Amino acid sequence: MTNPGTWLAFEEGHTIGLRGVQGGTIVRDEVYAEGARITLERDCLRVPYAITTSVYGLGDHTRFIADEPTALHAYEQMRDEIAAIAELMPVENEGDDAESYDAAQLAFDAFSERYQ
């Protein structure tokens, strides 16, 4: 496993150029060591750009954006925040920590509202 706090290319970068879940071409795709993923697509089916974030065990959120500069800036902001949320998730070998999970869920819900 990678070090905590590390973002790496998802599937060693092999997803770049492929079609993403929003029908666009994946231009950035990273996974966080603690259980999160962020993907940037361009030329999507309904919008020019889409950023999809996932925190494993919590859910997914997609933000649609009209232009590249805004999309790139939003990607960096969202990436930092989604990493912080992933850090709140309980560690598997520590058992089920309901308080940690609830805190992560609240943070993810707020994140999803902020990045509509």
C-alpha positions in Angstrom: 0.0 0.0 0.0 1.1 3.6 -0.6 1.9 6.2 2.1 -1.0 8.1 3.6 -1.5 11.4 2.0 -0.3 10.3 -1.4 -2.2 10.9 -4.7 -1.2 8.6 -7.5 -2.2 8.2 -11.1 -5.2 5.8 -11.1 -4.3 2.5 -12.7 -0.8 3.9 -13.3 -2.3 6.4 -15.8 -3.8 3.8 -18.1 -7.2 5.5 -17.9 -6.0 8.8 -19.4 -7.6 9.1 -22.9 -10.4 6.6 -22.2 -14.1 7.5 -22.0 -15.2 8.3 -18.5 -18.5 7.9 -16.7 -19.8 11.2 -18.0 -19.0 10.3 -21.6 -16.0 12.5 -21.9 -12.3 11.9 -22.4 -10.4 11.4 -19.1 -7.6 14.0 -18.8 -6.7 13.5 -15.1 -7.5 10.6 -12.9 -6.0 10.1 -9.4 -6.5 7.9 -6.4 -5.7 8.8 -2.8 -4.0 6.3 -0.6 -6.7 6.4 2.0 -9.6 5.6 -0.3 -10.6 8.4 -2.6 -10.6 9.1 -6.4 -11.0 12.2 -8.5 -11.4 12.2 -12.3 -11.5 15.1 -14.7 -13.2 14.6 -18.1 -13.5 16.9 -21.1 -16.0 17.0 -23.9 -18.6 15.2 -21.9 -22.1 14.2 -23.3 -23.9 17.2 -21.8 -21.2 19.7 -20.7 -17.6 20.6 -21.6 -16.0 19.3 -18.3 -17.0 17.1 -15.4 -15.1 16.3 -12.2 -16.2 13.1 -10.5 -15.1 12.4 -6.9 -15.5 9.3 -4.8 -14.7 8.4 -1.2 -14.9 4.7 -0.9 -17.6 3.7 1.5 -19.3 7.1 1.3 -20.4 7.9 -2.2 -19.7 9.8 -5.4 -20.2 13.3 -6.5 -20.0 14.9 -9.9 -19.6 18.6 -10.7 -20.2 20.0 -14.2 -18.1 22.9 -15.4 -18.3 25.0 -18.6 -14.6 26.0 -19.2 -11.1 24.5 -18.8 -9.5 27.1 -16.5 -12.4 26.8 -14.0 -12.3 23.0 -14.3 -8.5 22.8 -13.6 -8.8 25.2 -10.6 -11.8 23.3 -9.2 -10.0 20.0 -9.6 -7.2 21.1 -7.4 -9.6 22.5 -4.7 -11.8 19.5 -4.7 -8.8 17.1 -4.7 -7.5 18.6 -1.4 -10.9 18.5 0.2 -11.7 15.0 -0.8 -8.4 13.8 0.6 -9.2 15.4 3.9 -12.6 13.7 3.9 -11.0 10.3 3.1 -8.7 10.8 6.1 -11.8 11.0 8.4 -12.9 7.5 7.4 -12.3 4.8 10.0 -9.4 2.5 9.4 -10.4 -1.1 8.6 -8.3 -2.8 11.2 -9.5 -0.5 13.9 -13.0 -1.8 13.8 -16.2 0.1 13.1 -15.8 3.6 14.4 -19.3 5.1 14.0 -18.2 8.6 15.1 -15.4 8.7 12.4 -17.8 7.5 9.7 -20.5 10.0 10.7 -17.9 12.8 10.6 -16.8 11.7 7.2 -20.4 11.5 5.9 -21.2 15.0 7.2 -18.0 16.4 5.6 -18.8 14.6 2.3 -22.4 15.9 2.3 -21.2 19.4 2.9 -18.6 19.0 0.1 -21.3 17.8 -2.3 -23.4 20.8 -1.5 -20.5 23.2 -1.9 -19.5 21.8 -5.3 -22.8 21.6 -7.1 
